Amino acid sequence: MAVAQSISATASQSAWLLNVCQTALVQGVLETQVAQTISAVIAQPVTLNAPDEDDMHFVEVVVGGQADALVTGNVSHFATVEHIAVMTPANFLEFWKRMSTER
């Protein structure tokens, strides 16, 4: 019975697990990339009208580090950010694969 219960995960649990796995994979890719190109980022304050002002430090680091994208599971918090690509972990993995094969 315990095996049947663990196999019967709901769709939302499966989606959550997929998101956790994708986030872990993105973290691993980023850690590898950062280890190869360690540098300091000096983040300057950025003023935007965002739903959650506590998230602004992420935008500041993206701008200061001249990053290609901001990777987050909470894309809606960055809907007002212009000129910065905001990606989910799944979108980032697709982007990373595409960039890796183009090299």
Residue pairs with C-beta under 8 A, 6 or more apart in sequence:
9 17
18 90
19 73
19 89
19 90
22 88
22 89
22 90
22 93
23 73
23 89
25 89
25 93
26 71
26 89
26 92
26 93
26 96
29 93
29 96
30 71
41 61
41 64
41 65
42 64
43 57
43 60
43 61
43 63
43 64
43 65
44 60
44 63
44 64
45 56
45 60
46 56
46 59
46 60
46 63
48 56
48 59
48 80
48 81
49 80
50 56
50 59
50 77
50 78
50 80
50 81
51 76
51 77
51 79
51 80
52 77
55 74
55 77
55 78
58 70
58 72
58 78
59 70
59 78
59 81
59 84
61 67
62 69
62 70
62 84
63 84
67 84
68 85
69 84
69 85
69 86
69 87
69 92
69 95
70 78
70 81
70 84
70 85
70 86
70 87
71 87
71 88
71 89
71 92
72 78
72 86
72 87
72 88
73 88
73 89
75 86
75 87
75 88
78 84
78 86
79 86
87 95
